[in-house]
């Protein structure tokens, strides 16, 4: 006669398994929504709704995972690793959006930024390129919006360079191409003539591929040039500071390419 002295195998927590399944499902939903946004397969707001659903599922998975940890601790059931994995996976899904949302709370709710608020560079080709789901092409900047822009981005000013406009325009075109922005319309006169004093392009955000319209205007300023820039979002009331950062970065690179101004 033999006796089995081994401890009976503990039952596995179903709650922990459910939390882990929901965590992985939130990953799939978020990736699906990401693909919809990046490839513009559906209207942006439909893709945003799918993405929000994925985030909501991740939040539920975190709550269930935390509850499962309590159950495992108090009852002795197996599943602590699964519950912890569910929480970790869900937090990873939420980390990126949480970071962007944190930036958004600090940034003003603006989606059209320019260095010249009284006479901003005009978008003349963007209207033909925008889709029905995009915002209307911005025109003149209203006085109230101009005041908010001055308060939020006082550092954004026209860039003055010692080179003549044709040389500066060539530098502008080179930087636009280097960034991979899609130009709208011609950037130079036929047969290799001097470049236009105005470049209009579309910039895409690196992750979700949101499109923003950009226009750079180069004018004569004494013996040198004055460069003004404008960047406007195609979607949303706020841009999380992206348009201002784009102008700031571009003009800094242009100044460096021109030898410091």
C-alpha positions, 0 to 999 in steps of 0.5 A: 500500500502506497501513500501520495504525500505530495501536496494537491495541485492548487487550482488556477485563478480564472480571474487571472486568466481572464485579465491576461486574455483581455490584456492581449486583446487590448494589444490586438485592438490597439494595433488594429486601430494603429494600422487604420490610422497609419494607412488611412483605411477609414475615417480618422474618428472611426479609427480613434473610436477603435483605439479608445476601445483598446485603451478601455479594454486595457484599463479593465484588464488592469483592474481585473489583474489587480483583483486577481492578485488579491484573490490569489494572495488570500485564497492560495490559488495559482495565477499570480504571474498571469495577473502581474503579466496582464497588468504589465501588458496593459500598462505598456498599451496605455504608456504611449497615449498617457505620455501624449495626453500629458503633453496635451494638458501642458500645450495650449489648444491650438492647431495653427501656428505661424511666425508672422501673425499679422500676415501669415503665409497663406495656404494656396494648394492645401485645400485641393489636397485635404480630404472631406474629413479634414478641417477647412484650410485656415486663412487669416489668424483671428486676433484672439488666436493671435494673442494666444499664440503670442502668449504660448510661443513667444519664441517663434519669430521670423528668421532673418538671414544674410543670404539672398532669397534665391539661395535661402529658397534652395536651402529651404527646399533641401531641408523639406526634402531631407525631412521627407515632406511631400511638396504641393505644387512646383518649388522651382520655375521651369528649366532650372530657373530660380526657386519660388519664394514659397514652398508648401508641403505636407508633413506626417507625424512619425508614429500615427502618420497624421498629416499637417500642412506647412508653408514656408515663405522667403522674402527679400529683407534689405540685402538678405532674406526673411523667412516666415513659416506656418504649420497647421493640423488637418485634424483636431482642435489641439496639436499637443504643441507639434506645429510649434515644435516643427517650426522651431526645429525647421528654422533652427536647422535652416539657420545652421545650414545658412551658417548661423544667420 
